Amino acid sequence: MRLSFFSIVILFLLFLLSCSSNKPADASDNKAGADTAEVYDLNDIEENGELIAVTISGPESYFQYHNLDMGLEYMLAEDFANKQGFAIRMEIAKDTMELFDMLRNNKADLIAYELPVKLIKKMGFLCVGVVSDTANASWAVRKSSPLLAESLDEWYSPALRVEQQKTMRDIMSRPRIHHSASLKPRAAMRKGSISPYDGLLARAASTLGWDWRLLAAQCYQESAFDPEAVSWAGARGLMQIMPGTATQLGVSVESLFQPETNIAASAKYLKMLQGQFSDIKNPAERTKFVLAAYNGGTNHIRDAMALAKKHRRNYQLWANVSYFVLHLSEPAFYKDPVVKSGYMIGSETYRYVASIMARWQQYITGVRAKPVLLPDASRMSAVNSFPAKSRKKNRFTNTSTQIISRSDSIFQIK
């Protein structure tokens, strides 16, 4: 059989392609950590104004506590960024391989997590900045970021690590809240009233469909009815609203010490949280989720719900979900694939909800007030009422300073 000229040409081209495809791959092509991302070095970061660091969530690396970023790796990365004059943004990876993938694909500029030096080199990256000689571990950047690597090496010293460790211990050991008034925590109410702010609390609670005494119980838990209270994290006023939350709500930070503004802002925020948990059909259960999110953050509560669902528990019941909230400080829980926001000091949120619900029940049985029906969502309470006016001056208006620690009875479950 004769082949035409064109057929011969086509066969020849196919032969060449076959030879090309069988050519041994270059060593750099097979290298697991080959630096395939485009060049993005220190000058680019400076121009952009933001350093993106990726880490793995954990008590020693990175977590959020009262809307604040915490963790030694984060604090070190923040210190470096601040000294360079740009902002820091933290991203969370699930595992070591995801750390490398994010760095390789330009989704992060720096791995702010101590990894074995041998592994970093094997993956084709540079060991930089934070170095643990005892564990033979280091942070990492791409080889295409030599200026960033040089800057990190010049910045870091073991003394800096010790300093940041001490700072973190100091922060975590601070008293939860500073009071501006001479305040003796109390659980018992004056006859006919709970606080000087009962009317404001009742007005705000009506917008939520809550028994006003539940909001009063939360207010007590937050500040013990001190309008000038300030937490170590910067939360302010009766309902301990963070400045960032105030800005989000369109409220000036300076006005947070005004009782009416603070309580109204908290009601607005609680209403927002109610919407975020509208999938919880039972209003009584939804309220517990809202309280938990107010304290611990919506994302962490959603993580706990995901864990409950994964373990085939009814994730619409707080009794089930609170178990996972309580245990989100354990690696077996916060490292689970369904968890998106990582480590959480869940014990505080767990106690927070339990304490408020217990105090609310105490207020229901101990306050003499005329029953008044609230909106339909108040079905969570069989008895709803507005408060009577206090006939006596409240003693919380004295002026001096007292610090109440997290271990004081005010923050414990009765």
N, C-alpha and C positions, 0 to 999 in steps of 0.2 A: 504494500500500500504506500502510495506516494503521499508525502506531506507537502502542503503548500508552503510558500515562503513565510506567510503570516503565521501559520501554525508553528513553524520552527522558531520564529521569534518569540511567540507566546510561551512555548516550552522552555526556552532559554531564560526568559525573565522569571518564570516560576522556579527554575533551578536556583537562580541567584537569591531569590527571596527565601528559599528553603535554607540555603547556606547561612544567610544573615540571621535567621531565627535560631539556628543551632549554635551560633557563636557564643562562647562562654561569657557569662555576665561579668562585668567589672566588679571587683571586690567592693567598691564603694556603693554599687547598686544594691548589694545584698546586705549591707550593713544595717542592723536593726535601727540604729539611731541616726542614720544619715540625715544631715542638716539640709532638708529640702525646702525649707521656708525661705522667703525672700529676706534680704538683708534688712534688719531693723535693729539699730543699735541705740546707744545712749542719746545721741543727738536727735534721733527720731522721737524717743520717749520725751525728751525735754520739749521738743516742738509740740508734741501732742498734749503734754502737761499731765500725763497719767502713767504710772507704772502698774502693769497688770501682773499680779503674782498668783500662782496657783498652789494650793496646799491640800492636805487631807484633814477633814474636821476631827477634832479631838481636844481633850482638856489641856494638853500641852502645846497644841499647834494653833487651832483656830476654832472659835465658837462665838455665838452672840449671846449676850446676857443683858437684859433690860435695854434692848435696842443698841447696845454698844458692842463693838468688835473687841474680842478678847483673845488671849492665847499668846504664848511666847513667840512662836514663829511670826504671827501677825505683828506683834509689837516690834520685833526686830526689823521686819520689812517696812513697817511704818516709819521707824526711826531713820532708816536709810533713805526712804523717799522724801521725808521731811528735810533732811540735810541736803538733799539734791535739789529741793525746791519744787517737787511735783507731788501730785496726789497719789494715793495708793488705792487700788481696787483688788479685792480678794475674790478668787474663784475657787470653788471646791471640786476636787476630783474624787472619784470613788476609790481608786487604787493607784498603785505605782505606774502601771502601764498607761493609765489615762493621764497621769502627770506628764509623762514623756510625750504622749500624743498631742496634748495641748501646747506644749512648748515647741514641738516640731512643726506644728501647723499654724504657728503664729497666733494662737489663741491666748497665749500668755508670754510674758517677757522673762519670767523668772520662776523657777520651782523653789518656793520658800518652805521646804520640807527636807529634813535630813535623810539622805539616801546613801546607801553604800557607795563609796568612791569607785570601787571596781565596776559596779553596775552602771554608774554614770558614764564612765569611760567606755565601757562596752557598748553602750547605747549611742555613743558618738557625741557626747556633750562635754562641757567644761565644768569642773568642780570649782565653785567660787564662794566668796563671802563666808557665811557661817560654816565653820568646820568643827566637828567633834573628833578630837584626836583619840579619845578612849573608844568611841564606837566606829572610828574610821569612816565617818559619814560627812556629807556636805550638801549644800545647795547646788543648783545647776542652772546654767544658761546655754544658749546655742553657741556654737563655734563662730557663727557669723555675727556675734555681739561682743567683740574683744574689748571695746571701750567700756561697756557695761560690766564685763568681767573684771577689768582692771579697777574700776571705781568701787565695786563691791569688795574686792580684796583690800583696797586701801582703807575702806570704811570699817571693816570688821576687826574686832579684837576680843579675846576671851573676857576682858574686863567689862566690855559692853554687854556681853551675855549675862554676866553676874548682875549687872546693874538692872537690866530689864527683868530678870527673874525676881529681884527684890521689889521692883515696882509693881509687878503683877501680884505678888503676895500681899503687898500693902493695899492694893486696890480691892482684892477679894476679901480682905479682913476688915475693911472699913465698916463702921456701923451702917445699917441699912438707911437710916434717915436721921437728919438733924432737925430738931424742933426749935422754933424761935420763941416758944412760950414755955413757962414753967408748967410742965405737964405731967400729971400722974395718970398713967393709963387706967382706964376703968372699963368694966363690962356692964355694970349696973346702970340703968337709966334714971334720970330724975322723973318724978311723977308727971306724966302727961307729955313728956318730950324726950327726945334722944340727944339732940344737939341744937346749937343756935341756928343751924342751917336747915331745919326740918322743912320749912316752906319751900326753899329753893330745891331741895332734894325731891319733894313731892311733885313740884312742877316739872322737873326734869324726868322723873320716873314715869309720869303720865305720857310722855312722848315715846317711851319705850314699851309701854304696856306692863310695867313692873309695879309690884307693891313698893311703895316709896321706902319702906323699911329695909328692903333688900339693897337698894342703892345706898341707904344710910350705913348698912353693915359693910358694904364695900368701901365707903368713904372712911369709916373707922379703921378698916384694915389697911388702907393706903396711908393715912396721915394722922389717925386718932383725932380727927376734926381740927387739925391745926392748919389754918389757911396759908401760913408762911413756911410750911415744912419744905425742906429740900433734901432729896436723896443723894447718895454718893454718886449716882449716875447722872444727876442733874435734873431729875423729875421735880416738878414744882406744884405746890399748892395742895388743896384738899384732896383732889383725886390723882395727884402725882403724875401730871402730864409732862411728857418729854418735850423739850423745845422743838425737836423735829416734827413731832406729832402735831403740836400747836400750829406750826407753819403749814402743815398739810391741811389742817382744818380751817385755815384762814384766820387764826387767832394770834395776836401779837404775844410774844414771849413775856413782855413786861406786864401784861394784864393777867398772867396766870395766878398771881397772888390775890386777885379779886375773887371772892367766893362765888358770886353770881356767874362771872365769866368762866371760871374754872369748872364749875359743876355743869354749866350749859355745854361747854366744850367736851367734857367727858361723856355727856349724854349723846352728843353728836357722833363721837367716836364709837360709843357702844352701839348706836344705831347702825353705823357702818359695818361693825362686826356682825350684827344680827343679819345683815344682808349677805355677808360672806359665808354665814352658816345657815342659810335659808334651806339647805337640803336636810337639816335636822328637823324633822316634821313636828316632833313634840316640843311645845314652847318651853316647858319646864326643863327638858334636857338641853335644848338650845341655849338656854340662859347659862348653864354650867360651861358649855363650850365657849361662849362669849366671854365669860369671866376668865377662863383659862387663857384665851387668846389675848385679852387685855394685859395679862401679866406676862405670859411667856411667848407671845407672838403667834400669829395665825399659821405660819408655815410649820412650826414645830407641832402644833396641834393637828394639822393635816397629816404630818408624818405619823403621829401616834394613831390616827384613824386608819391610815394605810396599813400599819402593822396589825391593828385589830382585825381589819378586813382580811388580810393575808392569813391570819391565824383563825379565821372562820368564827370570829366573835362579832356580835352585833355592834357595828361601829357607830350606831345612832344613840348608844347608851354611854353616858359619861363614866359609869361604873366600870365598863369594859375598857374604854379608851384611856382612862386615868391610870390604869395599870401600866400601859406602855409609855405614857408621859413620865411616870415615876422612874421607869427604867431606861429612858433615853440617854442616861449618863453612862450606860454600859456598852462596851464595844459590840457585843452580840446584837444589840438593838440599833445603835446609831450607825453602824456600818452595814446594816441590811440594805439590799439594793432598792427597796421601796422608799427608803428614807432619803429625802432630797436636801434637807437643811442640816444634817449631821448632829453633832453632840449638843445636848441640852442639859442644864441643871434642872431636871424635871421635878425634883423633890419640892422645890420652893413653890412651883405652880400647883402641884398636887395639894400642898398644905394651904395654899392661898384660897383655892376653891372650897375646900372643906371647912376652913375657918369662917369664911363669909357665910356659907350656908348654915353653919351651926349658930353663928351670931344672929343671923336673920330669924331663925326659929326662936331664939331667945327674945328678940325684939317683938315678935308676934305675940308671945305669951305674956310679955311684961309691960307693954305699952297700952295705956287706956286712951282710946281714940274712937271717934265716930266713924263707923264703916261707910266707905264711899266706893262705889264700883268704878274701876278703871276700864280702859278699852279692852276689847275682846281678848287680846293676847295675854291679859293678866289672869287667864284661867290657870296659870301656873300656881296661883295662890288662892286658897279657898276664902281667905279673909283679906280684903283690901280696904285701906283707909287712909285719910289724910290726917296729919298730926295736929294736936292741939298746941296752942302757943305756950311757950315756956313762961312761967311766972317769976322766975328767978334769974339773976345775972349768972352767966356761965363762967366758971372759974378758969376756963382756958384762955381768957383774955389777958392774963398777967404777962409781963414781959421779962424774960430771962432766957437762958439757954440750957437745954438738957439734951443729951444724946441718948437715943434709945437703940439698943442693939437688936440684931436679928433674933437673939435667944430670949428676949424679954417676953413676958406673958402675953403682951398685946399681939404677938405674931404666932402664938401657939394655938392649937386646936383645943378648945375647952371640952 
